[in-house]
């Protein structure tokens, strides 16, 4: 997963315009977008991580870091403004610290235990600047200096601020303000002569001097090709040069320092095609012999110094002994090796001071040209492999994995010359070979207890610093005191007025020299610094800027401001000036969202979220929508803003209300259907539901098997009115009795006030007493319609719960207890719910639903038996 960090110069000099009509900052933004499009053509770009850093002080200069999304990166890129100084060194150090923030936590640097090329986090820093002078708070600098102090823990373990898998590339914009008449030079893009170039070369990158848009596109295509997974190594020659070839050119016979003697190039670390992660076995040794008594670790250089000997040697490879193979980036060294055309010989490589008693150290691998002579590979083997590989070969072929005493003595002598941090890799290799018991389990790895404790402490401190920095990213710094340059937008400036020019010419004898085209908006984002920081700038308007026709209006505004006679506070500007926004900033909605206060959370979390749609406030988030089996398009409750107690009276029938489903979503409250005509509430029902002690089947308020829409029996004949029946079935009672009971309970004749109980039973207030009572046929039809409506809503909610993963079915059975209608209606409803559960293979839920269905049958038979008695 390569990390691509863009370091954008946001100094004030980036506002200069080119002959294309755009500023340098606009060109930099376009270059980033073009680079991302070119990179997107590669399938490997799916794992890329983009970061953005500008020239502000840390941490405010980090616009997109480890946690920010791609959308945040693009938004911050478009919102960049060039207003600061050219603090290149400080911003570059911030970029390196951001990349190194997580390395100690993951342990990929492996301090004191060898360098593993397969433990890497490849990163490329692409800096885009104009190449002007490096300005800072201390003045103008001629050279690029990075700050020595950094808040990053563990930075003292590496001499340089970067690591061996991080490279810096710089695009220095040199596009002139006037179009050049001379044709552009063809060929490659030359490096720039700015102070950033040496820093690029040290990290293994380079700089580009860009003079045109065509050269910029050429550089971007070249940078896309530079995205490779690998680490940078310094290769240096040791010993004499190899004997020249017979047909070698005269230039190769020259003595002295040659380009191939010292190369600073990349070795490619290819990921495993199966896992996508690089796999390796052997490290590159450290440049010191680890001492168990040392309390600290010596600092290492970012790039290992690997020395190669030009003496021809035989490449050694043994079956069952693993080795690592890395391809070298094309360089003068690879060109020289390939020109020798000797693919069957190799040059051994060393790391100085890696052995205990030798300055040069023992060989840990070799450089060898491929058989096809198209590349040069670095083979990383076990340390001092010319001694170890013959021993292992004898163990396999001669001793048949049964070592003799002499062999063990030779093997122990080898272990004394091997750095102790190779023990883990050697143990794994012996396990692969089939000889896992050759090494003792209690062998030390070479690090002292104090060093191990120090590394663990650094890891914890780095994690704390990582969390702290992540929390600060995205916050804006406090504005410094200053006078903001604003464009008034009305009239011309005093220096362009004809009468002022004539008056000035009569006084001085010279006319002011003004540019032909003056853009008043050019500097509207600038701030004028104050020498005295304690002086607060005045924000009053200049009275001479007010037109004569607006003087009376302005006077009345000033009077209102002084006396505070109105609720709203006016600032002295016209209403059109208060609400006028430049066209270029009208689409900048992200800044408005950042400055807006944090909204409250939704009362109903399952309500579909509304998106900001710039003019369509009723657009819903499509993720919250669903379609059930009946092809009914459900978008959730639509009367979120309406109170549950509000209702509207419709003449000639029952009230038409939009039912809110939100009570069903609360586990602690039962669903309360509307009652028509209004009746006295049943207090025991809500108490039973809130208690939840007896999981009994809830008796229907409207019709409990005694009122069937299909029966022609009179409810007054079948069930005489009485106190018990009146309390069990409200609809079967006489309306006169109902009204009389209401009057007794409420204490006010003819009033229907809702009780203050917790059940929240809704009582519909009817103004017209003539429409209070319905005929039996109309009442039957209304109850059937209400029952169907409630059951449809319950069906949608239960289906939504069934589709959720997991085995939390308590809410489903709470909703099933709210089913309305006759016994047949409820049985059909339950059977449909069982079919829906079978669609999603909810076997446990189906078993519980069948038990629930059997319970309804048993209760129905018991109640019918009691009725017969």
N, C-alpha and C positions, 0 to 999 in steps of 0.2 A: 504494500500500500504506500506508494510514494506520496510525500508531502510537498505541495507546491505553494511556496510563500512568496507573495508579491509585496515588495517594499517600494512604495510609491512616494516620490518626492513631492511634498505639499508645501514647499517654500514659496514665497511670494514671486520668485523669478519664474515659476511655472505658469504664471499668467501671461507671459509674453506670447504674442501671436506670430504664427508663421505665415508664409505666403498663401497657404491654403485657407486662411481665414479662421482657423481654430487655434486655441491655446495649446501649450505643451501638455497641460493637464488633461485636456480633452483627448489628445493623441494617446496619452498614457492609458486612459480609460478604454479607448477603442482597441489599443494593443492587447490589453488583458482579455477583452471579450473575443478578439480574433484568436488569441492563443488558446482559449478554452474551446472554441469551435474546431480548431485544427487538432487539438488533443482528443476531442470527442470522437474523432474518426477511428481511433484505436480501441479495440474491445477491452484492452487492459486498463482503460481510463475509468472503469466503473469503480475501482477502489481508490481513486485519487481523493486527497483531502486538500482543500484550498484554504489558505490563510491570507489575511490582509493586514499590513502594518504601514502606517504613515509616519511622518516626521514629528508628531506630537510627543510630548513627554509620556513615559510609561506610567501607568498602564493604559492611559487614554489613547495612546497611539495604536493599540491593538484593537482593530476593528472587527476582525473575525479570527478566532482561535480554534481550540480543540473541540469546543462544544457547539459552535455556531453552524447553522445549516447553510446550504448553497443559496437559498433565497436571501438570508441575512448578508452573505458575502456580496451578492450583486447589489443589494440595496445600499450597503455601506460604500461600495465602490462608486456608485452613481452620486452619492452625497458628499464625496470628497471635495474640499475647497482648499485652494492654495493661499494660505495666510501667514505662514510661520517662517522660521529660519531654516537654513540648510544644515541641520544637525545630523549629518550622515552617520558619524561614528556612534553616537548614542542610539540612534534608531536601529543600526545594524546589530549592536549589542543586544538590544531588546528582542530583535528577531532570533538571534542565536539562543538567548535564554528561553524564549518561548518554545523553540524546538527541543532544547535540552531539558525541559521541565520534567518530563516523565521518564527519562532514561534511568535515573537511579532507582525509581520505583520498580520498573520492569527488569533492571539488572542487565541490560544488553551490553553495557560497557565492560562488565566483568573485570573490574579493577583488581590487579594483582594476580590474576589467574589466567593470563594469556588473552590474546585478542581473537575472537571468533568471527570470521568474516560472514558466517551464516546468521549471526545475531546482528541485524542491521535494521535501520529505519531510514531508508533513503529519502533525502530532502534536497530540494533545489530552491534556492532563493533567487528570484528574478527582480533586480533593482532597476527602476526606470527613473532617470534623472536628466537634468539639463546640463550637468557637468560644470556648473558655475562654482564660484568660490565657496568653501566650506565655512559658513558663518555660524556662530554660536553666541552664548552669553558672554564669553571671554574675548570675543573678537573674531578676526578672520584667520583661518588656519590654512597652511599650505599643504599639509599632509593629513592623511586620514588616521585619526587616533581613536581607538575604542576605549571606553572607560575601564579602568582596572577593577573598580569595585562593582560588585553585582550582588543582588539579594538571593541569587540561586545557590542553595547549599551544595557542597561538593565540587564547586568550580575550581578549587585549588588542586584537584587530582589531575587536571589536564592543563598543560601549559597554554594552549590556545583556547579561544572562546568557542571554536567550532569543533566538529568531530569528523572522523574519516569518511562518513557517508553523507556529508553535507557539502554542497558546492554552491558557489556564488557566481551568478552571471549578471552583467550590467548592460542595459540598453541606454546609451548616452545620446540624447536627442540633440542633434546639431542642424536641424532643419532651419534654413535662413528665413528672414522675414520677407525678403524679395526673391522672386523667382530667378533662378540662375539660368543664364543663356548657354553656358557650356554644357555639353552632353555629360551624362552621368558615367563614371568609370564602370566598366564591366568587371566581373570576377567576384572574388570574395569580399566580405566586409572587413575593413581594417580595425584593429583594436584602437581604443581611445587613449589619449595621453593624460586623462584626468587622474586624480589620486586614488580613485576606486580600482583602477586596473591592477596594481600590485596585490591588492587584497583578493581580487578574483583569481589571480594566478596562484596565490598561496593555497587557496581552498581546492584547486583543481578545475576551476572554471575559467572564464575569459570575459572580456568586455567587447562591446560592439559600438562603433562610432556611426551613428545613423544620420545620413544627410538627405534622405528623401523617403517618401512613403513606400516606394518599391523596395528600398533597402530594409525598411522596417519589416515588411512582410517576409523578405528573405531571411532576416534574423529570427523571426518568429518560427518559421519552418525549421530552421536549424536548431532552435531551442527545443522544439518538440522531439527532435531526434536525440537530444541529449538526455532525455528522461530514461535512464537505465538504472537497474538495480545493481549496485556495486559499491566498492570502497576504494579510496585513493591510497596508494602506497608510493613511497620514495624508493626507487631502485638506484643503487650506486654500485659502481664497479670497484672490486678490490683485487689486488694482485696485478700481474702483467696482462697486456692485451693478448688475445689469441693470435697464433701465427696467421699471417695473411694468406689468402687463397692465391692459387697460381694465376687465375684470370681476373684478379681484383683490379679495379681502376686505380689510377694514380692518387686520386683524392683519398682513398681508403688507407694508403700507406703513410699518410702524414702522421707525425708524432704530435703529442700534446693532447689537450682536452678536446674530446669529441662530443657531439650532442648526445650520443647514445650512452656515454659514461654515467650520466645522471638524468633520470627521467622521473617525472612527477605525474603518474598516470593512474587510471582507473583499472581495476580488475572486475570483470562482470561476475556477479553472484546470481546465477540463474535459479528461479524458483522451481521446485519439484512440480512437474506437470500434473501429478495426481492430487497432491495436497495444496498446491499453490504457495507453499512456504519453502524457503531454502533449507536444505538439509546438509549438514557437514559432520565431520568426525574429529578433526585435529585443529588446534588453535595455532596462531602465529605467536612465537614465544615473546615474553617481555624482555626489555632491555636491561634487566637486572636479575640477580639471583635472589629469590625470596629468602628472607631471614626470619625465623620464627621468634626471635628475640626483639625484632624491630617494632616499636610502638606505632609507627606511621608507615605510609606507603610513599615512595618517591613519585613525584608527578611525571606523567608520561606525556610524550608528544602526541599531537592529534593523529599524525600519519606515521606509521612505523617505518623505520629506516632499515630496509632490507638490502643487504649487500650480496652481490652475485660474483662468483669466481668464474673466470673465462677458461679454466682448465676443463677439457672434455672429460666427461664421466659417463658411465653406463647407467641408463635409467633402470631402476629396480622396482618391480611390481611382483607381489606374491599373491597367489590365490588365497581367498578367505581373509586377507588383511585389507581393511578398507583404506581408501585414500581420497583426497579431495582434489578436484581439478577446476581451475578458474582460468578463463580466457582474459588475455591482456588487451587493453585498449590500444589501437594502432598508435605507434610512437616511433621515434628514431631507433629505440632499442629493438622493437619487434621487426622493424625493417632490416636492421643489421643482421639479426639472427636468421631471418628468412633468406637473406641474400647469400648466406653461407651454405644453404641447401644441405644441411646435415640433420635430417629428422631422427636419426638413430643415436645421437649423442645429446647430452644435456649439460647445463651449467648449474652447479649447486648454489643454494641460497642460504644465507646466514643472517642472524641478528646479533649485533655486537653486545658483549657483556651478558649474554643469555646463559652461558655456561658458568660453572663454579670456578674453574681454574684456567679459563682461556678467554682472551680478549675478543677474539673473533667469534667464538662460540662454535657449536657443532651444527652441521647442516640439518635443516628441517624440511627440505624439499628441493625442487630443481625447476629450472626453466627449460622448456623443450618445445621445438617447433612441431606442428602437427604433421602427420604423414602426408597430407595433401599440400603442405607448405602454403596454407592460406591464413594461418594465425599462429600465435605463440601462447602456450598454456603454462600456468604456474601449478605445479603438483605439490600439494602440502601433504607431507608424510609424518610419521612419528619422529620425535626429536632424536637426532643421531641415528637415523634410519640405516646407514651402512653397517651399524653394529647390530641393531635389533632385528632387521629382516632376515639375515642369515641364521640367527638363533631361532626365530620362529619357523623358518623353513626346515631346519633340522628337527624341530619338535614335531612337525607334521609328517615329514617323509621318513626320517631315520628313527626317531624314538616313538612314533605312533602315539603321541600325547601322553607318554610315560617318561617324564624327564629323569635323567640320571643326576647323580650328585655333582658331577663336573658341569653339566648344563645349568643346574640351579645356581652354582657358584658364578658362572659367567653371566647369568641373567641378573643376579644380585649386584654384580659389579656394574652392569649397565644401568640399573635403577639408581645407583649413586651418582651417575653423571647426568641423569635426566631431571629436569625441573619438577618439583613435587606436584605442581598443578596439572601435569600430564597424567596423573594416576587415574583420574576418572575416565578420561578418554581411552587410556590403555585397557582399563578394566572392561569397558564396553566392547572394545575390539577383541579382547580374548574371549568374551562371552559369545561373540559372533563366530569366532573360530571353533568354539567347542571346548575351551580350556578355561573355565571361569575361576578355578581355584588356585591359580598361580600367584595371585596377589592377595596379601592379607587384608582383612577388612578394616583393621585399625591403623592403616597407614595415614599419615598426616598429609594435608594438602598444602602446607607451607605458609599459611597465614597465622599470625599470632592472634591471641584472644582479644587483645585491645583493638587490632585492626578490624576484626570481624564485628565487634561491638560498635566501632565507629561507623562502619558501612551500614549497619542496621539503623543506627541513629540518623544517619544522613537520609536513608530511605524514608523514615517517618517524617523528618523535617521537610523533605521534598514534597511529600504528599500533602502536608499542611499548606506549603507555599502554592502548590498546584490548585488546591481548593480556594485559597484566598484570591489568586489571580483570576481564576475562572469567574468568581463572583464579581470582580471589578470590571471585567470586560463588558463594554456596552454603555457604561456610565460616562456622562459628559463632565469635563472639568468645570470648576467654577469660573465664570467669566471674569477676566481681569478688568480692573477699572480703566476706562478709556472713553473716548468720544467716538461713537459710531458714525461713519460717513453715510448719510442718507440722501436719496434723490427726492426732491420735493415734487417733481413732475409738473410744475406749473411755471410758465414764463421762462425767460432766458436769464443767464447769470449776469451779474453786474458788469463783468469784464467784457461782455458781448453787446452791451447796450450802446447805441450810437452816440447818445448824448454824453455818456461817461467817457467814451473814447475821444470825442472832441474836446471835452473839458481837460482830459489828461494830456492831450496833444498841445493844448494851449498853455498848459503849465510847464511841461517838461520839454516840449518841442519834438517829442518822439512818440510814435504810435506803438501800442503794445503788440508784440508778435504773438499771434494765436494760431494754432493748427487749423487747417481748413475744415476738418471734420472732427468735432469734439463730441465724444460720447459721454453724456453725464452719468450713465449707469456703470461706467467702467470701474469705478472705485467704491461702489455702494456697499460692498462687503468688508471694507477696510475699517480698522480701528486706529484712531490717533492716540498714541501712548501718552501718558501723563508723567512728567518728571517727578512731581510730588504725588506719591501713592496715596497720601492721606486726603488729598483734595478730591471731592466728589464732583463729577461733571454736572453742569447745569443742563436740565432737559427742557428748559423753556423755549418757546418759539421766538424767533426774531420778529418784533412787531412790524418791521419794514417788509417782511415777506407776505403779509396779509394784504390781499387786494382791497382797493378802496371800497368796492361794492359790498365787501363782506365785513366791514368794520363794525357796523351796528350789530350784526349777528354775533360776531366774536365778543363784543362787549356784553351782550346778554348771557353768553356762555360763561364768560368770566365772572359775571355777577352770580350766576347759579352755582358755580364752583365755590365761590367765596362764602356764600350764605348757606350752601347745602340744602336748598329748598326742595330738591327732587331726590327720589330714591336712587336713581342711577347717577353714577359719577361720570361727568364728561371731562375730557382731557383737552379740549380746545381745538380738536380737529373736526373737519366736516365728516359727515356720515360716509360719504363715498371714499374718503381717504382712509377711514378706519377699516373698511372692508375690501379695499382694493388689493389684489395680489397679482404679481407679475405672471404672465402666461407660462413662463418657464418653470414656475414653482407651483402651478395649480395641481399637478399630478403627484406632488411630493406628499403622499398621505402617511408615510412611515413616521416622519417627524411629528405630525399631528398625533399619531397614536402614542408615541413615546412621551409627549408632553401631557397627554390626557391622563386624568386620575384613573387609578385602578378600578374597574367596574366591580360591582358586587356579584357574588355567585348567584346562579339561577336558583330560584326556589324549587323548581321542578327539574332535577338533573337529567331526566329522560326527554325533556322537551327538545325538539330539533333546534340546533344552534343557527342563529341568523348571521349571515355574512354581511360585511360592509360592501355594498354593491354600487356605490356612487349613484344614487338616485332610485334604487329599487329596494326599499326597506322591507318588502314582503318576501324576498327571495329566501328560501330555506336551504339548509345544508342537506344535500341529497343522501348523505350517509345515514341520516336519521329516518328515512322513509322506508316503507316496506309494502309488499303486496301479499295479501293472504290468499287462502284457497278460493274464496268467493270472488276473486278479482276485484277486491275492494281496495281502493288506493287510500292508504292511511298515512297521514302526516302528523299524527299526534293531536292533542287537544288544541283547538283553535281559539278558545275563549279564555286564554291565559290572563288577560287583563281584566276580565269581568269578575265581580265578586260572586261567591256562591249564593248569597242571599238575595241577589237582585233578580227580578222577574218582571215580565211585561204582561199586561192583561189584554187579551184579545176578545173582542165582542163576539158572542155567539158560540162559544166553545171553551175548552180548557186552555190553560196558558201554554204558549209555545216557547219553550226554553231550550237553550243550547246546553247540553249536559257536559259538565266538567268531569273528566276522568281522573283528576288528581287525587280524590279521596281513595280511589282504588289502589293507588301506588303506595299508600301508607299502610304498613303492616298493623299498626296499632288501632286503626279505625275501620269500621265496617262500612260497606256501601249502603247508603240510605236512598231508596227510590222515592220519587215525588208522591205525595198523597193528595188525591182528588176525590171527593171533596175533603177539606181539611178536617182532621180529627185530632183527638187528644193523643199525645205521644205515648209510646210504650217505654217506660223508663227501664224496665227489666231487661229489654233486648240489648240496649247499649251496654248495660252493666255486664251482661253475660259475655258480650263480644270483647269488651275490654279486659275482662277477667281472663278468659281463655282457659279456665280450669277444666271445663267439661267440653271435649271436642264433639259436641252433638251437632246433628244436622239442623241448620237454622230454619226456623219456621217462617214461612213467607208472610209478609205483612199484608199482601193484597189478596192472595187466594191460596189456601193450603189444602189442596185436593178437594175442597168443598165447593169451589166455584170453578166450573169448567166452561170454557167458551162454547163447547159443543152441546152442553146439556140445556134442556128447556125448562128445567125445574125452577121454581121460584125460591130464591134464597130465604125469604121470610117464612115460607111454609116448611122447608127442610130444616131450618135451624131457627127456632124461636129466639127472639131477642131476649137476652138475659145478661146479667153482669159478667158471667164467665165468657159467654160467646162474644159479648161486646168487646172484651179485652183481647180475645184471640183473633177475631176476624172483624176488622172495622167495616168492611164494605157490606157485610151481611146485616148490619143493624139498620134500624129505622133512622132516617135523616133527622126526624124530630128529636129522637133520643140523643143523637150525636150533638145536635145544637144545644140541647138542654145540658148535656154533660160538659160541653165547652164552657157554657155560662157559669156552671158551678165551679169548674176548676180555675178559670181565669178571674172570676169575681167581677167581670165587666160584661154585661149582656151585649151580645152581638159583636164582641171584639175577638179577634184571632191573633193574639200576640205569640210570637215564637218563644218557647221556653228556653231557659238559660242552661240547660243540661249539656253534658259533654258530647252527647251523641250527635248533635248538630242536625236534628231532624228539621227539614225545611217545611215551613207552613206558608202557603201561597195566600197573600192578602188580596181579597176580592172586594172591589168597591161596589159592584153591582150584585145585590143579594138575589136578584131573579135568576142569574146564571149559576147560582151556587150548587143547585141540585140538578143532576142529569137523569135522563130516562134510563131504564135498565138496559136497553139495547145500546144506547150511546155510551153508557158506562162500561158495558162489556167490550165494546169496540175500542174504547180508550185504554182500558186495562190491557187488552191484547197487544195494542200498539206499543204501550210503554214496556211491556214484558219483552217483546221482540227487540226493541231498541236497547234495553239493558243487556240482554243476552248477547247481542251482536258486539257490544262494547267489551263484555267479559270475554267473548271468544277471541277478540283481537289481543287482549292483554295476556290471556293464557297461552295463545299461540306464540306470542313473543317470548314468554318465559320458557316455553318448551324448546325453542330454538337456541336458547343460551347454553353454553357448555357448563358441565358440572352436574352435580346431583343435589342441588339446593331446590327442593320441591315444596318448601313450606308455603311460599307465596301462591303457588298454583292451587293448593288445597284451601287456602284462605279465600281465594277468588271463586273456587267451585262452590263454596258455601253460600255465595251470593246469587246463585242461579234462580231466576224467576220462572213462574209458570206451573203447569200441572205436572203430575208425576211422569206422564209420557213425554212431555217437553224436556224435563230434566234428564230422563233416561236417554233420549235421542242426543241431547247435548253431550252427555258423558261419553256415549259411544263414538261421537265424532272426535272428541278430545283424545280418546284411546287410539283412533286411527291416525290422528296427527302425531301422537307420540310414537306410533309404529313406523311412521315415515322416517323419523330420525333415530330409530332403533334404540329407544329409551326403554330397555327391558325392565329395569327396576321401577320406573315410573308407571309402566303399563301394569305391573303386578299390584302396585299400590292403588291405581285407579280402579282395577277390577275389584279389589277389596272394598273400596269406597262405594262402587256400584252395588255390590252385594249388601252392604250396610243399608243403602237406600231401600232395596227390596225388602229387607227384614223389617225396617221401621214402617214401611207401607203396609205390610201384612199385619203387623201388630196394631196399627191404627185402624185398619179396616175391621179387625176382630173386635176392637173396643167399640167401634160404631155400631156393629151388629148387636152387641150386647145392650 
